[in-house]
Amino acid sequence: MFSQLGNLAELMRNAGKLKESVAKATEALGQLQVEGTAGGGAVTAKVNGRMEVVSIRIDPKLVSDGDTELLEDLVAAAVNAGLLKARESAAQSIASLAGGLPLGFPPGFDPGASGGRP
């Protein structure tokens, strides 16, 4: 029992460092950017590590064709591909900051959500 109290005291001593590390990780996630594409590159979605869509690029030929249903599907697919890449990159970044400790992110983990909740 007393050894667990020692661990708790150590955790409390390191709380400031942990908070600083989390703040740095959150800032780094905002600067991480990945791209998801669909339609052979006709639609590109750029997403940051906070799971925010930064930009969408659509090939003008796709717009002039007038097939809005196809365009909607391709935008959704590109955004989803970007979000998947961003989640994977964010998990790798956070894991490297954790010094290799297994963090075990739950399915649906969203580092951009309040408190890291899905």
Number of C-alpha atoms within 10 A of each C-alpha: 5 7 8 9 10 11 11 12 12 11 13 12 11 11 12 11 12 14 11 11 15 15 12 12 19 17 13 16 23 16 13 16 20 20 21 22 23 21 16 8 14 17 22 24 26 22 29 25 29 23 23 16 17 12 12 16 14 17 13 10 9 16 12 9 10 10 10 12 8 14 20 11 12 23 22 16 19 26 24 17 20 27 25 17 20 27 23 12 18 26 20 13 16 20 16 12 14 15 8 10 10 9 10 9 13 9 7 9 14 21 22 19 11 8 8 11 12 12
